[in-house]
Amino acid sequence: MLNIVIAGSSGRMGHALLEATQADADLKLHAALERADSPHLGRDAGELFGPACGVKISADVATALRGAHALVDFTRPEASMDYLAACRKAGTGMVIGTTGFNAAQKQTIADAARDIPVVFAPNMSVGVNLLINLVQSAAKVLAEGYDIEIIEAHHRHKVDAPSGTALRLGEAAATALGRDLAQCAVYGREGNTGERPATQIGFATVRGGDVVGDHTVLFAGIGERVELTHKASSRATFALGALRAAKFIADKKSGLYDMQDVLGLR
């Protein structure tokens, strides 16, 4: 039985994680965390999605980590850094599904992974991680004469753009083609942009409503198009993947992993 701590427990992903943890016979909800000013503090975490479970929502990270095997985090970069520091101090593994980190924050995650096991991935979905592999394969086959565009859509509340998943898909295509995404990516087009460079990888972002997450990688050639698409209809898919990642690091002492490692896709 693995003891799981869920950060951001009152959020949309928090609800999905709470429910998935309670439904998994191999996992036990050890603690549920929220920010210090949350109106949900002291409330039974189970009441957020169903019957009471006996775990009260708290802001006391140090106490929550005592006896825990892993903390699962889908919050914001700043909060994730605080949770990471606490996990590093406590020697507790961490699963990070938060996106929008800057370069310095990513380095902090890599540094912490020298002391604790960390699974850090922009998307925990099994299907999306299969998509990453498919994009790499397609890019190698369609290396000449095909333009690459990545289109992603999310709900109105998402604060970063393009999504971390879209960027990961772009990285997968660029790496397969021997390109540097930082040099060939374009994140918006307006006005007289001129003809499209052949090596460019374009990103288009849609935000609206309650879209959970749609991603399409388009390979546009002359006379044909190849489209690889993943559409998430429920946050449960991300929760299940994250908990699978928590199980993966249960016997690890340290190391930085992603979902490709968790799923054995490398």
N, C-alpha and C positions, 0 to 999 in steps of 0.2 A: 504494500500500500504506500503510495507516494503522497506526501503532504504538499498541497499546492496553495500558493498565495496569489491572489488576483488583484492587480492594481487597477485603478479606475473602475471599480466594481459597479458603480451606478450608471456608467455610460452604456452606449449601444453594444459595444464589443464586450464590456463587462458583463452585461446580461447574458450574452451568448456563452461566455466562458463559464459563468456560474452554472448555467443550466447543463452544459456539456460535462463539467466536472462532477456534478451531482449524479449524472447518468452513467458515469464510468465506474465500474466496480473496482478498478485498479487504482483509483484516485480518491483522495479525501480533501475536501475544502478545509484548509488549515487556517486561513485568514483572508479577509477581504479589506482592501485598503481604498481610501479616498483622500483627497486633499483636506487640509486642516479646516477650511471654511465650508466644507460640504454640509448641506442640510440633512444628508443621509447618515451622518455619524451616529453611532449607537443603535441604528436600526438593524434588524435581522436581515442578513444578506439574502436569504431565501425568499423573503417577501417581495423582492424585486422582480421575481419571475414566477413565484408559486408559493408553496407552503414554507413556513419557517424551517430553518436548518440548524439553528443554534449558534451560528457564527455572526457576531456583531461587526458591523462596519467600523473600521478604526483608521486613525491617521498615524498610529504608532508603528512605524516601520520596523524598528529594532525588535520590538516584542513579537511582531508578526513573523519575523524570520527565524525565531528560535524554534528549532525542530523542523523547519521547512526544508523540502528538497529542491523546490524551484519557485521562482516568482515569475509570473507571466504578465507582461506589460504591453498594453495598447493605449498609451496616453498621449502626451506631448513631449517633444525633445527635452525641454527643461526638466520636467518631472522625471523622465526616464533617466536622466543623468543622476538625479538624487537617489532614485531606486538602485541604480547601478552601483553607486558608491556604498550604499548600505549593504547590498549583496556581497560586494567585494570584501567589506569589513567582516561580514558574518560568515563568509565562505559558502554562500548559497548560490546555486546556479540560476541563470536568468534567461528567459525567452523574450526577445524584444521584437514586437511587431509594429512598433511606432515608426513613422516615416517623417521625413523633413529634417533630418540631421545635417549639420554642416560638417565640413572636413575635420575641424578640431574635435567635434563631438564623436565622429566616427573613429578617430584615433584614440579617444578616451575609451571607447568600447573595446577596441583592439588591445589596448594596454591592460584593461581589466581582465581580459580573457587569458592573460598569462597566469592569473591566480584562480579564476573560477571558470566553469564551463558556460559559454554563452552561445545561444542560437540567435543570430541576428539576420532577419530576412524581411524585405519589404512586403512580402505576401506569403502567408502560411498555407494557402490553398494547395492541395495536392495537384489539382488540375492546372493551376497557373504555373507551378514548378515543372510540370510536364511540358507546358507550353514553351517555357524557356528553352528546354532541350530541343523541341521541335523547331523553334526559331533559329537556333544555332545550325541545325541540320539544313534547314531551308536556305539560310543565308549562304552556306557553302555551295549548294547546288545552283542557286540563283545569283551567283556572284557577279555576273556580267549582264548588263542590259536591263536590270530591274531596279526601280527606285523603291526605297523603303520609307514607309510612313507609319507612325504609331498613333492610333486614336484611342483615347480613354475617356470614360464618363464615370462620374461619381455624384453622390448626393450634394445638396447645397451647403452642408455643414463642413465639408472637407476644406482644410485650410492651406494645404500645399499643392502646388501644381508645377509640372506634371506629377502624377502620382509616382510613388516610389517603385511601384510595379512597372509602370511605363518606362521609367528610367532603366530598370533592370533588364527589361526586354530590349531596350536600345543598346545597352552594354553587351548583351548576348549577341546581337546581330553584328555590332561593331567589332567585337573580339573575333568572331568567326571570320570576318573579312580583313582582319589585320589593321583596323582603323582605330583611331582614338576618338571616343564619343565626344569628348570635350572640344575637339577640333571640327567635327563634322555635323554636330547637332544643331538644329534650328528649332526654336520653341514658339515661334509665332511669325506670321506673314501678314503684311499690310502694305498697301500702296504698290508702287512699281518696284517689284523685288528682282526683276530680271529672270532669266531662265534658271531653272533648277539645276544646280551642280549634280553631276552623276553620283558623287560620293556622299552627298548629304543624307542625313537621317532626320526626318521631320517628325514633330510632335504636335498633336492637336488635342486640346483639352475641352471637355464639356462638363459643366456643373449644373445640377438642377434636381429638384424633387427629392425622391428617396432612393435613387439609383445606388445599389449596393456596390457595384464595381463591374464595368465592362472594359475589356481590352482587346484591340484588334491590331495585328501587325500585318500591314499591306505590302506585298511585293508586286509592284506595278510594272509590267513589261510592255512590249509592243504586241498588241493583239491578245493579251491575256493578263489576268491578275490572279495572284494567289493570296488568299486571306486566311490567317490563322486567328481564331477568336475564342476568347473565354468570357463567359458571362456568369457572374455570381448572383444568385437569387436570394441568398440568405447568408447572414454572417456566421451561421453555424459551420460553414465550410472552413472559415478562418480559425474558428475556435477549435475545431477538431484537429486541424493541422498543428496549431500551437501546443495543444496538449500532447500530441504525438511527439513534438519536439521536446517537451518537458520529460517525457519518458526516455527519449534518446540520450539526454545528458545526465540521467539519474546515476549512471555508473562512471561518469567522466570526472576527472579531477580538475581539468582546465581545458582551454582551447576555444577558438572562435569557429563556429560552424554556421552553415545556412541550411535551408530546406533541401538543397541538393544532397547534402550530407545525410540529413535525416531520412530521406527517401531512397538513399543508395543510388542516385542518378549520376554520380560522377564516374 
